[in-house]
Amino acid sequence: MDRITSTPAVASAALDLVAAPACACDASGMVIAANAAMAELAGASPLGRPLLDLFTGRAARQAAVELRKALRGDRRWRGTLTSDGQARVVEVRSRPLPQAGGMFGASFVFTDVSAYERGQEALRKTMLEQQAILDHAPVGIVFTKPGLLKECNPRLAEMVGYTVDELADRDAGEMFATPEAYQSFRDEAFAALAKGGSYENPECPFRLIEDVSETRQARRELQALLNNASLAIMFTREQRIRRCNAGFLEVFGYGQGECEGLPVQVLHPSPAAFERIAAAAYPLFARGATYEAEIQLAKKDGTPIWGKVIGYPVNPDDLAHGYVWIVEDRTRQRRDEQALREALLENQAIFDTAVLGIAVVENGHTLHGNRKMEELFGHAPGAMTGVSIRSLYPDADGWQAARLDTARDFAAGRVSVSERLLCRRDGATFWGRLSGRPFDQDDPGGRSLWLVDDVTAQHEAAEAVRRARDELELRVSARTAELAGANALLQDEIVERRQAEARVHHMAYHDSLTGLPNRALLADRLQQAIHAAGRAGTRLAVMFLDLDRFKTINDSLGHATGDYLLKEVAARLCHAVRASDTVARLGGDEFVVLVPGAGSLEECSQVGDKIIEVLGAPVRFEGHSLHISPSIGICVYPDDGGDVDLLMRHADAAMYQAKAAGRNNYQFFNERMDSAAARAFAMRELESKLRQALANGEFEPFYQPIMDMATNRVHALEVLLRWRRPEHGLVMPDDFIPTLEENGMIVPVGEWVIRRACEQSMAWQRAGMAPVPLAINLSARQFMHRALVASIKRIVDETGIDPHLVEFEITETALMQHGEQTLEILDQINRMGMRLSIDDFGTGYSSLAYLKRFPVRKIKIDRAFIRELEASSEDRAIVAAVMALANSLQLQVVAEGVETEEQLALLRDYGCQYVQGWLFARALDADAARALLVDDQSMVAITGV
């Protein structure tokens, strides 16, 4: 059934088979189909334009009359087209479209006869020029028949003392002095002419004819004009060919000199055909009229041809002078017209005999439908034209639901498929399966094609099965409730399993949020596109998109806003590209657009510009106006790679270059990006390894003691994160913490550190050790996460640790970023009984007003001020100032990075309460930290201090 289409589409496909310019129009004269030759003749495609627009002036008025007549029968006329500012004379043949197709209109085939008209005009001009030559020749010229003077020029009449009219049809002997002179002239001249020669007598009374070469030249010029004419021209007399031009030889396949003297009958396929033409033509010639017809002729080798024939007598008053025949070879045009008719009939037959109802719909009405469509809805033949689609539905709700579903499918570029309850003309209803698509994907609200199949029997069968199943279930339920419950449970499990299988299958190849193809499906489609492009020798483009600053929006406004924004971006990308292109989401804010058939970098640039344009419009959600922009990396197959992995990596590298170039732009891959691609790949690999590390338990908390200056005992343990990476050993935090911060993994990893440290503290306490406070770092991103407070409370509740044993360290910069929001979070943590300290104090900017309001118990002087404490008076001044500030605000102070006894002595002089650094211990794993605590507590037991 794939060959079924609408009448305009059928006509368009058929017209493409016609070599001549051709088109089809509906009853209003609007062009609904046209072939490429018609577009070339008209200077542009005439689709959707009135046919009369191609004509101007009187030609348009004549065309309007002929167009109305063309709807009722075959027509032929000549007119003048205006194309590219030039007038072209065309012959137009029209024929009504088959009524069985449901389309009231006509087809038109055009023949450009401008060249023929110009030839005829040139021939007429030449004849006038020749007549002018005869009229003004300085020598006498006469045309004779045996014994008679038929025609002469003015010079000859002047020479013999007569007028031109007086010499016409006179006895030729009257021009001679004596009958004997005339008889002698006749004998000599006719004898020479009978032998095919020429006669010349300088002693003739007409010896004043000084030179006849000009006359011969004039005849040669006339013969040249005839030979160069594009039409076949011949002169016949007594039903034999007397003379012909080169065009005649070419059309009928004769060689030079082969035609003269041949009977005219050889040009016809049979004697009977010749007789029919003669019977029609000679009565017209007798009345002085011209014969014109399109007939079948025969070439020299017997090949039949079609020709447009025009014949007229040389002298209407004396038919014995013979006839002039002009023939235009119309074989190709006839063949094209026949092919068009056969194609139209064939496609119309397919359309009419289809087992599915087919209709073309526009503006809520059917333009036409096939016979099956008329049968389905109970309409008489031809009565489906103009029927309202609303009348095909039994109620307004069903009609409105169908309209909304169709509009949604068409807008998304999908074929609309559904099963609806429909209504016949007599009011009876039936179930129909509808499948529709727009003719133009870029105009989903325009004309569309619909297929309708009656599936009432299937619905009734399904309903009968459902009723039977319900009855069976009722009987089984009545006999045993236990069996019914078990059966219901089994049915639920089957449904759940099927739904789970469907979800798994869809999730395996599609993104769960946007519904777009995922990485696996994209790789498959890209591989197929590479194979297709390799076979066809074409190119394709891979565009890697990353949304600029999406993480900022997602973190600040929440995941609901981020998810809505991602779905909106997916929808806009799908509308920005062609239906043949693929839009996929790799995860997060990364998208890929696959563009097969991209022929040049300019085409890729146009797609990139369009994507930037559609994503540039603001997205409105819950009172926010969100602005998003993409960074796009573009690579082209086969220039930038020959396999899926290489193309994706290169497109990714180009995307990073676009970000480096200021974002909201696109960059094409080049060789310089290889190193950048390698670095980006390494970064992606590191991110992947970090995710595996969390899942595989490769992270490990280490502990560094914070010492009490007064007692020289362990005051607390700072919890530090290490990564024990397989085959790499222990990885320090500076090598992976920034990556965790950037990709957001710091939130789950940080939560894991808090939980693991609390569990370790409780394990030590259960082993009989005295509790020691824990100082745990919170990153800026982790601190501002909405679930932080709830997560801390859950960990405390689940591990059972005393909240007073937990102290959180937040950097000075993180505390100052969000003002009142920071204060609220700190208050919540403080109310739970946990302590707070400012880490890296002095490296950022602190508002003393906020610092006074923050529930902070302790500040940690950054190691940068301790490192040069002995040698730098500025560092000593800063440490003294911090100590003074802390004392005034009643804050405790911890000095980080203490490595020498001299540093320790200076800090003791400044009144610093707590110190931390390699002078006492490096960061220790859990076992070493436990041993340190055991020694510290044993010393207390021995000394009592």
Secondary structure, 3 states (H helix, E strand, C coil): CCCCCCHHHHHHHHHCCCCCCEEEEECCCEEEEECHHHHHHHCCCCCCCEHHHHECHHHHHHHHHHHHHHCCCCEEEEEEEEECCEEEEEEEEEEECCHHHCCCEEEEEEEECHHHHHHHHHHHHHHHHHHHHHHHCCCCCEEEECCEEEEECHHHHHHHCCCHHHHCCEEHHHHCCCHHHHHHHHHHHHHHHHCCCCCCCCCCCCCCCCCCHHHHHHHHHHHHHHHHCCCEEEEEECCEEEEECHHHHHHHCCCCCCCCCCEHHHHCCCHHHHHHHHHHHHHHHHCCCCEEEEEEEECCCCCEEEEEEEEEECCCCCHHHCEEEEEEECHHHHHHHHHHHHHHHHHHHHHHHCCCEEEEEECCEEEEECHHHHHHHCCCCCCCCCCEHHHHCCCHHHHHHHHHHHHHHHHCCCCEEEEEEEECCCCCEEEEEEEEEECCCCCCCCCEEEEEEECHHHHHHHHHHHHHHHHHHHHHHHHCHHHHHHHHHHHHHHHHHHHHHHHHHHHHHECCCCCCECHHHHHHHHHHHHHHHHHHCCCEEEEEEEECCHHHHHHHHCHHHHHHHHHHHHHHHHHHCCCCCEEEEEECCEEEEEEECCCCHHHHHHHHHHHHHHHHCCEEECCEEECCCEEEEEEEECCCCCCHHHHHHHHHHHHHHHHHCCCCEEEECCCCHHHHHHHHHHHHHHHHHHHHHHHHCCEEEEEEEEEECCCCEEEEEEEEEEEEECCCEEECHHHCHHHHHHHCCHHHHHHHHHHHHHHHHHHHHHCCCCCCCEEEEECHHHHCCCCHHHHHHHHHHHHCCCHHHEEEEEEHHHHHCCCHHHHHHHHHHHHCCCEEEEEEECCCCCCHHHHHHCCCCEEEECHHHHCCCCCCHHHHHHHHHHHHHHHHCCCEEEECCCCCHHHHHHHHHHCCCEECCCCCCCCECHHHHHHHHHHHHHHHHHHCC
